[in-house]
Amino acid sequence: MGADSVHPLTWLLGPKRAAIRPQEVGLPARPADAPGPKQNGLTQSQVDQLMNRAEKTYGRFERGKLPNPPDDFLAEVGQLLRLSEDEYT
């Protein structure tokens, strides 16, 4: 995969993550005047927080840089991002 390529997990999980507002999962809404890119859905950092994982763990996974993630991690991602059975398998 070249430097410009997007990992298939990013294509699947990015939109799923973006579709979940932080308020839906008990996190505060992003302030309108907050610095950085405007994003409606969960950030990768918020996914780590919700899953009680080390910072950047989920981001590495979404980019395909987390080899052999444990089954419990995969199950948590599937549940949090509301993946269908087809998407999960």
VMD Tcl script that builds the backbone (N, CA, C; Angstrom):
set m [mol new atoms 267]
animate dup $m
set s [atomselect $m all]
$s set {name element resname resid chain x y z} {
  {N N MET 1 A 0.846 -1.179 0.000}
  {CA C MET 1 A 0.000 0.000 0.000}
  {C C MET 1 A 0.891 1.242 0.000}
  {N N GLY 2 A 0.676 2.152 -0.939}
  {CA C GLY 2 A 1.479 3.358 -1.038}
  {C C GLY 2 A 1.148 4.365 0.034}
  {N N ALA 3 A 1.969 5.405 0.096}
  {CA C ALA 3 A 1.789 6.441 1.117}
  {C C ALA 3 A 0.445 7.158 0.954}
  {N N ASP 4 A -0.059 7.217 -0.301}
  {CA C ASP 4 A -1.318 7.914 -0.549}
  {C C ASP 4 A -2.532 7.026 -0.329}
  {N N SER 5 A -2.315 5.737 -0.154}
  {CA C SER 5 A -3.412 4.792 -0.025}
  {C C SER 5 A -4.092 4.909 1.334}
  {N N VAL 6 A -5.373 4.655 1.320}
  {CA C VAL 6 A -6.144 4.623 2.553}
  {C C VAL 6 A -6.435 3.158 2.862}
  {N N HIS 7 A -6.156 2.763 4.082}
  {CA C HIS 7 A -6.367 1.378 4.482}
  {C C HIS 7 A -7.859 1.053 4.431}
  {N N PRO 8 A -8.218 -0.171 4.009}
  {CA C PRO 8 A -9.643 -0.549 3.947}
  {C C PRO 8 A -10.388 -0.371 5.273}
  {N N LEU 9 A -9.706 -0.577 6.397}
  {CA C LEU 9 A -10.382 -0.357 7.688}
  {C C LEU 9 A -10.784 1.104 7.849}
  {N N THR 10 A -9.970 2.008 7.341}
  {CA C THR 10 A -10.306 3.433 7.420}
  {C C THR 10 A -11.571 3.722 6.628}
  {N N TRP 11 A -11.691 3.104 5.456}
  {CA C TRP 11 A -12.888 3.300 4.630}
  {C C TRP 11 A -14.135 2.805 5.340}
  {N N LEU 12 A -14.014 1.705 6.070}
  {CA C LEU 12 A -15.167 1.143 6.785}
  {C C LEU 12 A -15.436 1.872 8.091}
  {N N LEU 13 A -14.401 2.031 8.910}
  {CA C LEU 13 A -14.599 2.510 10.278}
  {C C LEU 13 A -14.677 4.029 10.399}
  {N N GLY 14 A -13.985 4.751 9.547}
  {CA C GLY 14 A -14.013 6.218 9.623}
  {C C GLY 14 A -15.427 6.782 9.566}
  {N N PRO 15 A -16.222 6.417 8.557}
  {CA C PRO 15 A -17.596 6.923 8.494}
  {C C PRO 15 A -18.473 6.438 9.651}
  {N N LYS 16 A -18.245 5.221 10.120}
  {CA C LYS 16 A -19.021 4.716 11.265}
  {C C LYS 16 A -18.724 5.557 12.501}
  {N N ARG 17 A -17.448 5.860 12.711}
  {CA C ARG 17 A -17.027 6.672 13.859}
  {C C ARG 17 A -17.584 8.086 13.741}
  {N N ALA 18 A -17.539 8.633 12.522}
  {CA C ALA 18 A -18.013 9.998 12.294}
  {C C ALA 18 A -19.523 10.130 12.492}
  {N N ALA 19 A -20.248 9.025 12.370}
  {CA C ALA 19 A -21.703 9.057 12.501}
  {C C ALA 19 A -22.178 9.064 13.955}
  {N N ILE 20 A -21.256 8.863 14.898}
  {CA C ILE 20 A -21.640 8.810 16.312}
  {C C ILE 20 A -21.214 10.113 16.985}
  {N N ARG 21 A -22.184 10.853 17.455}
  {CA C ARG 21 A -21.879 12.106 18.155}
  {C C ARG 21 A -21.384 11.785 19.561}
  {N N PRO 22 A -20.409 12.532 20.046}
  {CA C PRO 22 A -19.895 12.279 21.397}
  {C C PRO 22 A -20.987 12.238 22.463}
  {N N GLN 23 A -21.999 13.093 22.346}
  {CA C GLN 23 A -23.078 13.137 23.340}
  {C C GLN 23 A -23.854 11.822 23.400}
  {N N GLU 24 A -23.884 11.083 22.295}
  {CA C GLU 24 A -24.619 9.818 22.258}
  {C C GLU 24 A -23.967 8.752 23.130}
  {N N VAL 25 A -22.689 8.920 23.431}
  {CA C VAL 25 A -21.962 7.914 24.204}
  {C C VAL 25 A -21.431 8.481 25.522}
  {N N GLY 26 A -22.036 9.593 25.974}
  {CA C GLY 26 A -21.708 10.132 27.284}
  {C C GLY 26 A -20.538 11.089 27.343}
  {N N LEU 27 A -20.061 11.547 26.199}
  {CA C LEU 27 A -18.970 12.522 26.183}
  {C C LEU 27 A -19.538 13.905 25.889}
  {N N PRO 28 A -18.840 14.961 26.319}
  {CA C PRO 28 A -19.342 16.305 26.030}
  {C C PRO 28 A -19.217 16.635 24.546}
  {N N ALA 29 A -20.093 17.503 24.081}
  {CA C ALA 29 A -20.024 17.971 22.697}
  {C C ALA 29 A -18.776 18.829 22.519}
  {N N ARG 30 A -18.254 18.830 21.328}
  {CA C ARG 30 A -17.090 19.667 21.025}
  {C C ARG 30 A -17.539 21.120 20.981}
  {N N PRO 31 A -16.863 22.006 21.726}
  {CA C PRO 31 A -17.232 23.422 21.675}
  {C C PRO 31 A -17.054 23.983 20.265}
  {N N ALA 32 A -17.955 24.846 19.851}
  {CA C ALA 32 A -17.912 25.408 18.500}
  {C C ALA 32 A -16.616 26.172 18.243}
  {N N ASP 33 A -16.030 26.759 19.285}
  {CA C ASP 33 A -14.811 27.557 19.099}
  {C C ASP 33 A -13.532 26.774 19.403}
  {N N ALA 34 A -13.628 25.459 19.507}
  {CA C ALA 34 A -12.448 24.640 19.801}
  {C C ALA 34 A -11.481 24.676 18.619}
  {N N PRO 35 A -10.181 24.728 18.896}
  {CA C PRO 35 A -9.212 24.726 17.800}
  {C C PRO 35 A -9.151 23.355 17.123}
  {N N GLY 36 A -8.597 23.337 15.939}
  {CA C GLY 36 A -8.432 22.077 15.222}
  {C C GLY 36 A -9.543 21.852 14.221}
  {N N PRO 37 A -9.461 20.732 13.527}
  {CA C PRO 37 A -10.465 20.453 12.494}
  {C C PRO 37 A -11.854 20.257 13.093}
  {N N LYS 38 A -12.835 20.735 12.383}
  {CA C LYS 38 A -14.220 20.574 12.828}
  {C C LYS 38 A -14.674 19.162 12.487}
  {N N GLN 39 A -15.139 18.453 13.475}
  {CA C GLN 39 A -15.554 17.068 13.291}
  {C C GLN 39 A -16.803 16.835 14.111}
  {N N ASN 40 A -17.828 16.295 13.477}
  {CA C ASN 40 A -19.079 16.058 14.181}
  {C C ASN 40 A -19.049 14.795 15.019}
  {N N GLY 41 A -18.422 13.756 14.514}
  {CA C GLY 41 A -18.437 12.468 15.187}
  {C C GLY 41 A -17.304 12.296 16.178}
  {N N LEU 42 A -17.151 11.048 16.618}
  {CA C LEU 42 A -16.092 10.718 17.569}
  {C C LEU 42 A -14.724 10.855 16.933}
  {N N THR 43 A -13.775 11.322 17.703}
  {CA C THR 43 A -12.391 11.324 17.264}
  {C C THR 43 A -11.772 9.971 17.608}
  {N N GLN 44 A -10.640 9.671 17.015}
  {CA C GLN 44 A -9.935 8.438 17.359}
  {C C GLN 44 A -9.554 8.448 18.837}
  {N N SER 45 A -9.178 9.597 19.335}
  {CA C SER 45 A -8.820 9.722 20.743}
  {C C SER 45 A -10.013 9.416 21.649}
  {N N GLN 46 A -11.199 9.857 21.257}
  {CA C GLN 46 A -12.390 9.571 22.050}
  {C C GLN 46 A -12.724 8.085 22.035}
  {N N VAL 47 A -12.464 7.416 20.916}
  {CA C VAL 47 A -12.688 5.969 20.865}
  {C C VAL 47 A -11.751 5.284 21.861}
  {N N ASP 48 A -10.475 5.697 21.877}
  {CA C ASP 48 A -9.535 5.155 22.871}
  {C C ASP 48 A -10.057 5.378 24.287}
  {N N GLN 49 A -10.536 6.576 24.549}
  {CA C GLN 49 A -11.046 6.919 25.882}
  {C C GLN 49 A -12.226 6.025 26.249}
  {N N LEU 50 A -13.166 5.862 25.333}
  {CA C LEU 50 A -14.358 5.053 25.609}
  {C C LEU 50 A -14.023 3.574 25.791}
  {N N MET 51 A -12.978 3.124 25.110}
  {CA C MET 51 A -12.584 1.721 25.202}
  {C C MET 51 A -11.542 1.488 26.300}
  {N N ASN 52 A -11.167 2.575 26.980}
  {CA C ASN 52 A -10.170 2.492 28.047}
  {C C ASN 52 A -8.853 1.893 27.522}
  {N N ARG 53 A -8.420 2.411 26.389}
  {CA C ARG 53 A -7.184 1.963 25.739}
  {C C ARG 53 A -6.177 3.103 25.732}
  {N N ALA 54 A -4.925 2.753 25.545}
  {CA C ALA 54 A -3.860 3.754 25.471}
  {C C ALA 54 A -4.096 4.683 24.277}
  {N N GLU 55 A -3.697 5.927 24.444}
  {CA C GLU 55 A -3.815 6.930 23.389}
  {C C GLU 55 A -3.200 6.405 22.090}
  {N N LYS 56 A -3.884 6.617 20.991}
  {CA C LYS 56 A -3.467 6.265 19.635}
  {C C LYS 56 A -3.615 4.785 19.288}
  {N N THR 57 A -4.098 3.960 20.218}
  {CA C THR 57 A -4.293 2.545 19.909}
  {C C THR 57 A -5.321 2.377 18.802}
  {N N TYR 58 A -6.476 3.013 18.959}
  {CA C TYR 58 A -7.525 2.875 17.951}
  {C C TYR 58 A -7.066 3.447 16.612}
  {N N GLY 59 A -6.384 4.568 16.625}
  {CA C GLY 59 A -5.897 5.171 15.380}
  {C C GLY 59 A -4.979 4.233 14.619}
  {N N ARG 60 A -4.097 3.546 15.341}
  {CA C ARG 60 A -3.217 2.571 14.697}
  {C C ARG 60 A -4.050 1.444 14.085}
  {N N PHE 61 A -5.059 1.011 14.807}
  {CA C PHE 61 A -5.932 -0.056 14.297}
  {C C PHE 61 A -6.641 0.398 13.028}
  {N N GLU 62 A -7.234 1.580 13.071}
  {CA C GLU 62 A -8.001 2.073 11.926}
  {C C GLU 62 A -7.111 2.240 10.691}
  {N N ARG 63 A -5.848 2.530 10.896}
  {CA C ARG 63 A -4.908 2.675 9.779}
  {C C ARG 63 A -4.246 1.355 9.390}
  {N N GLY 64 A -4.635 0.268 10.046}
  {CA C GLY 64 A -4.067 -1.035 9.719}
  {C C GLY 64 A -2.673 -1.245 10.266}
  {N N LYS 65 A -2.316 -0.515 11.314}
  {CA C LYS 65 A -0.971 -0.586 11.890}
  {C C LYS 65 A -0.944 -1.290 13.240}
  {N N LEU 66 A -2.011 -1.983 13.587}
  {CA C LEU 66 A -2.075 -2.724 14.844}
  {C C LEU 66 A -2.205 -4.206 14.491}
  {N N PRO 67 A -1.057 -4.902 14.403}
  {CA C PRO 67 A -1.118 -6.298 13.990}
  {C C PRO 67 A -1.767 -7.179 15.056}
  {N N ASN 68 A -2.576 -8.096 14.602}
  {CA C ASN 68 A -3.203 -9.091 15.478}
  {C C ASN 68 A -3.904 -8.504 16.701}
  {N N PRO 69 A -4.862 -7.596 16.491}
  {CA C PRO 69 A -5.583 -7.060 17.654}
  {C C PRO 69 A -6.334 -8.187 18.360}
  {N N PRO 70 A -6.398 -8.134 19.686}
  {CA C PRO 70 A -7.093 -9.195 20.423}
  {C C PRO 70 A -8.595 -9.192 20.143}
  {N N ASP 71 A -9.190 -10.356 20.336}
  {CA C ASP 71 A -10.625 -10.518 20.078}
  {C C ASP 71 A -11.477 -9.550 20.882}
  {N N ASP 72 A -11.097 -9.289 22.146}
  {CA C ASP 72 A -11.903 -8.377 22.956}
  {C C ASP 72 A -11.840 -6.961 22.402}
  {N N PHE 73 A -10.698 -6.574 21.853}
  {CA C PHE 73 A -10.564 -5.253 21.223}
  {C C PHE 73 A -11.495 -5.165 20.023}
  {N N LEU 74 A -11.474 -6.184 19.167}
  {CA C LEU 74 A -12.336 -6.194 17.985}
  {C C LEU 74 A -13.806 -6.151 18.360}
  {N N ALA 75 A -14.179 -6.881 19.402}
  {CA C ALA 75 A -15.570 -6.887 19.862}
  {C C ALA 75 A -15.975 -5.504 20.370}
  {N N GLU 76 A -15.088 -4.845 21.108}
  {CA C GLU 76 A -15.382 -3.498 21.614}
  {C C GLU 76 A -15.564 -2.507 20.470}
  {N N VAL 77 A -14.690 -2.584 19.474}
  {CA C VAL 77 A -14.806 -1.692 18.317}
  {C C VAL 77 A -16.146 -1.928 17.626}
  {N N GLY 78 A -16.474 -3.188 17.384}
  {CA C GLY 78 A -17.733 -3.521 16.724}
  {C C GLY 78 A -18.947 -2.997 17.463}
  {N N GLN 79 A -18.929 -3.153 18.777}
  {CA C GLN 79 A -20.066 -2.687 19.582}
  {C C GLN 79 A -20.135 -1.168 19.612}
  {N N LEU 80 A -18.999 -0.516 19.872}
  {CA C LEU 80 A -18.980 0.944 19.985}
  {C C LEU 80 A -19.388 1.613 18.675}
  {N N LEU 81 A -18.896 1.095 17.557}
  {CA C LEU 81 A -19.180 1.720 16.265}
  {C C LEU 81 A -20.451 1.175 15.614}
  {N N ARG 82 A -21.135 0.313 16.343}
  {CA C ARG 82 A -22.438 -0.205 15.905}
  {C C ARG 82 A -22.343 -0.903 14.545}
  {N N LEU 83 A -21.334 -1.755 14.418}
  {CA C LEU 83 A -21.157 -2.487 13.176}
  {C C LEU 83 A -22.216 -3.578 13.051}
  {N N SER 84 A -22.682 -3.766 11.843}
  {CA C SER 84 A -23.604 -4.878 11.597}
  {C C SER 84 A -22.797 -6.177 11.624}
  {N N GLU 85 A -23.496 -7.290 11.657}
  {CA C GLU 85 A -22.805 -8.582 11.662}
  {C C GLU 85 A -21.959 -8.740 10.391}
  {N N ASP 86 A -22.485 -8.295 9.257}
  {CA C ASP 86 A -21.736 -8.379 8.014}
  {C C ASP 86 A -20.482 -7.498 8.060}
  {N N GLU 87 A -20.606 -6.312 8.598}
  {CA C GLU 87 A -19.450 -5.419 8.693}
  {C C GLU 87 A -18.411 -5.971 9.665}
  {N N TYR 88 A -18.876 -6.603 10.735}
  {CA C TYR 88 A -17.969 -7.126 11.749}
  {C C TYR 88 A -17.185 -8.319 11.237}
  {N N THR 89 A -17.848 -9.161 10.465}
  {CA C THR 89 A -17.164 -10.350 9.959}
  {C C THR 89 A -16.577 -10.051 8.619}
}
mol reanalyze $m
mol bondsrecalc $m
mol representation Tube
mol addrep $m
